[in-house]
Amino acid sequence: MEKAYKFRIYPNKTQESLLQKTFGCVRFVYNHFLDRRIKEYEQNKKNIGYNECSKELTQLKKEKKWLKEPDKSSLQNA
């Protein structure tokens, strides 16, 4: 027999703000690298791997300071 649990969270204003920033940054990173992969494949017929994206994410975080606010693992997983 399997059990399931449902949880509901009630974040305060600070936590809610951080969640919104995190989701926005994750969305930006995902779309940025999706666009980058599509363009690279159309131009050179090459796929970009995880390691190259990871290195570029570090550079992207240096250029865009607001990407440093959320947790790094959420951006890495995006």
C-alpha positions in Angstrom: 0.0 0.0 0.0 1.3 3.4 -0.9 0.7 6.6 1.0 0.5 10.1 -0.3 0.8 13.3 1.6 -0.3 16.7 0.5 1.3 19.9 1.9 0.3 23.5 1.5 2.8 26.2 2.3 2.1 29.7 3.4 5.2 31.8 2.7 5.6 35.2 4.3 6.3 38.3 2.1 10.1 37.8 2.1 9.9 34.1 1.1 7.2 34.9 -1.5 9.5 37.5 -3.1 12.4 35.1 -3.1 10.3 32.4 -4.7 9.1 34.8 -7.5 12.7 35.8 -8.1 13.9 32.2 -8.3 11.1 31.2 -10.7 11.8 34.2 -12.9 15.6 33.5 -13.0 15.0 29.8 -13.7 12.7 30.7 -16.6 15.2 33.2 -18.0 18.1 30.7 -17.8 16.0 27.9 -19.4 14.9 30.1 -22.3 18.4 31.5 -22.8 20.0 28.1 -23.2 17.1 26.7 -25.2 17.6 29.6 -27.7 21.3 29.1 -27.6 21.0 25.4 -28.4 18.5 25.9 -31.2 20.7 28.5 -32.9 23.9 26.4 -32.5 22.1 23.4 -34.1 20.7 25.5 -37.0 24.1 27.1 -37.7 26.6 24.3 -37.1 24.5 21.2 -36.7 26.2 20.7 -33.3 24.6 20.0 -29.9 25.7 22.0 -26.8 26.3 19.7 -23.8 25.7 20.2 -20.1 29.3 21.1 -19.4 29.4 23.9 -21.9 26.1 25.3 -20.6 27.4 25.2 -17.1 30.5 27.1 -17.9 28.5 29.7 -19.8 26.1 30.0 -16.9 29.0 31.1 -14.7 29.8 33.9 -17.3 26.2 34.8 -17.5 26.0 35.3 -13.7 28.9 37.6 -13.9 27.2 39.7 -16.6 23.8 39.8 -15.0 24.1 40.5 -11.3 20.5 39.7 -10.5 21.1 36.0 -11.4 23.1 35.7 -8.1 20.1 36.2 -5.9 18.4 32.8 -6.1 19.9 29.5 -5.1 22.6 28.3 -7.6 21.3 24.7 -7.7 18.0 25.8 -9.1 19.7 27.7 -11.9 22.0 24.8 -12.6 19.1 22.3 -12.8 17.2 24.5 -15.2 
